[in-house]
Amino acid sequence: PFSLSDLDGNVVTNDLVKNKILVFNFWNSNCGPCKKEMEQLNKISEVFYDDEVVFLAPNFESYGTISMFLEDHQFNYRVLCCSQPLVTDLGLEYYPTHMIVDKEGTIVDINVGGTTNIAEEIGHRLSWLVNQD
Protein backbone atom coordinates (compact mmCIF):
# COMPACT_ATOMS: atom_id res chain seq x y z
CA PRO A 1 0.00 0.00 0.00
CA PHE A 2 1.12 3.57 -0.69
CA SER A 3 -0.23 7.08 -0.40
CA LEU A 4 1.77 9.88 -2.08
CA SER A 5 1.03 13.34 -3.46
CA ASP A 6 1.50 14.33 -7.06
CA LEU A 7 2.76 17.75 -8.10
CA ASP A 8 -0.79 19.13 -8.17
CA GLY A 9 -1.34 18.12 -4.55
CA ASN A 10 -3.61 15.18 -5.40
CA VAL A 11 -3.18 12.09 -3.25
CA VAL A 12 -2.39 8.95 -5.21
CA THR A 13 -2.93 5.59 -3.51
CA ASN A 14 -2.81 1.98 -4.56
CA ASP A 15 -6.63 2.12 -4.78
CA LEU A 16 -6.22 4.37 -7.83
CA VAL A 17 -4.37 1.62 -9.69
CA LYS A 18 -6.51 -1.31 -8.57
CA ASN A 19 -7.13 -3.69 -11.49
CA LYS A 20 -4.68 -1.77 -13.67
CA ILE A 21 -1.12 -2.38 -14.80
CA LEU A 22 1.23 -0.08 -12.93
CA VAL A 23 4.62 1.08 -14.16
CA PHE A 24 6.80 2.71 -11.50
CA ASN A 25 9.93 4.71 -12.27
CA PHE A 26 11.78 5.56 -9.06
CA TRP A 27 14.13 8.43 -9.88
CA ASN A 28 15.70 11.64 -8.63
CA SER A 29 16.90 14.86 -10.20
CA ASN A 30 20.59 14.22 -9.45
CA CYS A 31 20.63 10.86 -11.22
CA GLY A 32 22.33 11.01 -14.63
CA PRO A 33 20.86 7.72 -15.91
CA CYS A 34 17.40 8.86 -14.75
CA LYS A 35 17.67 11.97 -16.93
CA LYS A 36 18.97 9.99 -19.92
CA GLU A 37 16.00 7.60 -19.81
CA MET A 38 13.26 10.23 -19.70
CA GLU A 39 12.90 10.60 -23.47
CA GLN A 40 12.47 6.83 -23.88
CA LEU A 41 10.06 6.67 -20.93
CA ASN A 42 7.98 9.47 -22.43
CA LYS A 43 7.70 7.50 -25.68
CA ILE A 44 6.70 4.25 -23.99
CA SER A 45 4.08 6.04 -21.89
CA GLU A 46 2.57 7.47 -25.09
CA VAL A 47 2.44 4.04 -26.75
CA PHE A 48 0.69 2.39 -23.80
CA TYR A 49 -1.33 5.36 -22.56
CA ASP A 50 -4.87 4.20 -21.77
CA ASP A 51 -7.08 3.45 -18.79
CA GLU A 52 -5.46 0.04 -18.35
CA VAL A 53 -1.86 1.19 -17.73
CA VAL A 54 -0.77 3.81 -15.16
CA PHE A 55 2.70 5.39 -15.19
CA LEU A 56 3.90 6.76 -11.83
CA ALA A 57 7.27 8.33 -11.03
CA PRO A 58 7.92 8.45 -7.27
CA ASN A 59 10.75 10.77 -6.24
CA PHE A 60 11.99 11.20 -2.65
CA GLU A 61 12.80 14.87 -3.23
CA SER A 62 10.62 17.82 -2.23
CA TYR A 63 7.93 19.41 -4.35
CA GLY A 64 10.12 22.48 -4.97
CA THR A 65 13.17 20.53 -6.10
CA ILE A 66 11.16 18.37 -8.48
CA SER A 67 9.19 21.32 -9.89
CA MET A 68 12.38 23.25 -10.65
CA PHE A 69 13.90 20.21 -12.37
CA LEU A 70 10.80 19.65 -14.50
CA GLU A 71 10.89 23.23 -15.77
CA ASP A 72 13.82 22.11 -17.95
CA HIS A 73 12.99 18.41 -18.45
CA GLN A 74 9.80 16.96 -19.89
CA PHE A 75 8.55 13.86 -18.10
CA ASN A 76 5.15 12.38 -19.01
CA TYR A 77 4.79 10.04 -16.05
CA ARG A 78 2.66 11.22 -13.13
CA VAL A 79 5.37 12.46 -10.77
CA LEU A 80 4.94 11.85 -7.04
CA CYS A 81 7.00 13.74 -4.50
CA CYS A 82 8.30 12.98 -1.01
CA SER A 83 8.20 9.23 -1.64
CA GLN A 84 10.87 8.19 0.87
CA PRO A 85 8.43 6.05 2.93
CA LEU A 86 7.60 3.94 -0.14
CA VAL A 87 11.26 3.75 -1.18
CA THR A 88 12.15 2.53 2.32
CA ASP A 89 9.27 0.02 2.43
CA LEU A 90 10.41 -1.48 -0.89
CA GLY A 91 14.08 -1.52 0.15
CA LEU A 92 15.20 0.41 -2.92
CA GLU A 93 18.80 1.58 -2.97
CA TYR A 94 19.61 2.45 -6.59
CA TYR A 95 18.23 4.80 -9.21
CA PRO A 96 16.60 4.52 -11.55
CA THR A 97 14.53 1.54 -10.54
CA HIS A 98 11.64 0.46 -12.74
CA MET A 99 8.93 -1.80 -11.42
CA ILE A 100 5.94 -3.25 -13.25
CA VAL A 101 2.96 -4.44 -11.21
CA ASP A 102 0.22 -6.54 -12.81
CA LYS A 103 -3.53 -6.07 -12.34
CA GLU A 104 -3.53 -8.40 -9.35
CA GLY A 105 -0.94 -6.27 -7.55
CA THR A 106 2.01 -8.60 -8.08
CA ILE A 107 5.40 -7.14 -8.97
CA VAL A 108 6.23 -8.94 -12.23
CA ASP A 109 9.35 -7.07 -13.31
CA ILE A 110 12.10 -5.01 -11.70
CA ASN A 111 14.86 -3.26 -13.59
CA VAL A 112 17.56 -1.58 -11.51
CA GLY A 113 20.00 0.94 -12.96
CA GLY A 114 20.15 2.83 -16.20
CA THR A 115 19.97 1.03 -19.50
CA THR A 116 20.07 2.22 -23.09
CA ASN A 117 17.02 0.20 -24.14
CA ILE A 118 14.60 0.71 -21.26
CA ALA A 119 11.67 1.48 -23.60
CA GLU A 120 12.17 -1.86 -25.33
CA GLU A 121 12.38 -3.74 -22.04
CA ILE A 122 9.30 -2.10 -20.55
CA GLY A 123 7.42 -2.26 -23.84
CA HIS A 124 8.01 -5.99 -24.20
CA ARG A 125 6.64 -6.71 -20.71
CA LEU A 126 3.69 -4.33 -21.11
CA SER A 127 2.73 -5.85 -24.46
CA TRP A 128 2.64 -9.26 -22.85
CA LEU A 129 0.58 -8.05 -19.85
CA VAL A 130 -1.89 -6.04 -21.93
CA ASN A 131 -2.48 -8.95 -24.32
CA GLN A 132 -3.16 -11.45 -21.52
CA ASP A 133 -6.79 -10.35 -21.34
C-alpha positions as CSV (number, residue, x, y, z in Angstrom):
1,P,0.0,0.0,0.0
2,F,1.1,3.6,-0.7
3,S,-0.2,7.1,-0.4
4,L,1.8,9.9,-2.1
5,S,1.0,13.3,-3.5
6,D,1.5,14.3,-7.1
7,L,2.8,17.7,-8.1
8,D,-0.8,19.1,-8.2
9,G,-1.3,18.1,-4.5
10,N,-3.6,15.2,-5.4
11,V,-3.2,12.1,-3.2
12,V,-2.4,9.0,-5.2
13,T,-2.9,5.6,-3.5
14,N,-2.8,2.0,-4.6
15,D,-6.6,2.1,-4.8
16,L,-6.2,4.4,-7.8
17,V,-4.4,1.6,-9.7
18,K,-6.5,-1.3,-8.6
19,N,-7.1,-3.7,-11.5
20,K,-4.7,-1.8,-13.7
21,I,-1.1,-2.4,-14.8
22,L,1.2,-0.1,-12.9
23,V,4.6,1.1,-14.2
24,F,6.8,2.7,-11.5
25,N,9.9,4.7,-12.3
26,F,11.8,5.6,-9.1
27,W,14.1,8.4,-9.9
28,N,15.7,11.6,-8.6
29,S,16.9,14.9,-10.2
30,N,20.6,14.2,-9.4
31,C,20.6,10.9,-11.2
32,G,22.3,11.0,-14.6
33,P,20.9,7.7,-15.9
34,C,17.4,8.9,-14.8
35,K,17.7,12.0,-16.9
36,K,19.0,10.0,-19.9
37,E,16.0,7.6,-19.8
38,M,13.3,10.2,-19.7
39,E,12.9,10.6,-23.5
40,Q,12.5,6.8,-23.9
41,L,10.1,6.7,-20.9
42,N,8.0,9.5,-22.4
43,K,7.7,7.5,-25.7
44,I,6.7,4.3,-24.0
45,S,4.1,6.0,-21.9
46,E,2.6,7.5,-25.1
47,V,2.4,4.0,-26.7
48,F,0.7,2.4,-23.8
49,Y,-1.3,5.4,-22.6
50,D,-4.9,4.2,-21.8
51,D,-7.1,3.5,-18.8
52,E,-5.5,0.0,-18.4
53,V,-1.9,1.2,-17.7
54,V,-0.8,3.8,-15.2
55,F,2.7,5.4,-15.2
56,L,3.9,6.8,-11.8
57,A,7.3,8.3,-11.0
58,P,7.9,8.5,-7.3
59,N,10.7,10.8,-6.2
60,F,12.0,11.2,-2.7
61,E,12.8,14.9,-3.2
62,S,10.6,17.8,-2.2
63,Y,7.9,19.4,-4.4
64,G,10.1,22.5,-5.0
65,T,13.2,20.5,-6.1
66,I,11.2,18.4,-8.5
67,S,9.2,21.3,-9.9
68,M,12.4,23.3,-10.7
69,F,13.9,20.2,-12.4
70,L,10.8,19.6,-14.5
71,E,10.9,23.2,-15.8
72,D,13.8,22.1,-17.9
73,H,13.0,18.4,-18.4
74,Q,9.8,17.0,-19.9
75,F,8.6,13.9,-18.1
76,N,5.2,12.4,-19.0
77,Y,4.8,10.0,-16.0
78,R,2.7,11.2,-13.1
79,V,5.4,12.5,-10.8
80,L,4.9,11.8,-7.0
81,C,7.0,13.7,-4.5
82,C,8.3,13.0,-1.0
83,S,8.2,9.2,-1.6
84,Q,10.9,8.2,0.9
85,P,8.4,6.0,2.9
86,L,7.6,3.9,-0.1
87,V,11.3,3.7,-1.2
88,T,12.2,2.5,2.3
89,D,9.3,0.0,2.4
90,L,10.4,-1.5,-0.9
91,G,14.1,-1.5,0.2
92,L,15.2,0.4,-2.9
93,E,18.8,1.6,-3.0
94,Y,19.6,2.4,-6.6
95,Y,18.2,4.8,-9.2
96,P,16.6,4.5,-11.5
97,T,14.5,1.5,-10.5
98,H,11.6,0.5,-12.7
99,M,8.9,-1.8,-11.4
100,I,5.9,-3.2,-13.2
101,V,3.0,-4.4,-11.2
102,D,0.2,-6.5,-12.8
103,K,-3.5,-6.1,-12.3
104,E,-3.5,-8.4,-9.4
105,G,-0.9,-6.3,-7.6
106,T,2.0,-8.6,-8.1
107,I,5.4,-7.1,-9.0
108,V,6.2,-8.9,-12.2
109,D,9.3,-7.1,-13.3
110,I,12.1,-5.0,-11.7
111,N,14.9,-3.3,-13.6
112,V,17.6,-1.6,-11.5
113,G,20.0,0.9,-13.0
114,G,20.2,2.8,-16.2
115,T,20.0,1.0,-19.5
116,T,20.1,2.2,-23.1
117,N,17.0,0.2,-24.1
118,I,14.6,0.7,-21.3
119,A,11.7,1.5,-23.6
120,E,12.2,-1.9,-25.3
121,E,12.4,-3.7,-22.0
122,I,9.3,-2.1,-20.5
123,G,7.4,-2.3,-23.8
124,H,8.0,-6.0,-24.2
125,R,6.6,-6.7,-20.7
126,L,3.7,-4.3,-21.1
127,S,2.7,-5.9,-24.5
128,W,2.6,-9.3,-22.8
129,L,0.6,-8.1,-19.9
130,V,-1.9,-6.0,-21.9
131,N,-2.5,-8.9,-24.3
132,Q,-3.2,-11.4,-21.5
133,D,-6.8,-10.4,-21.3
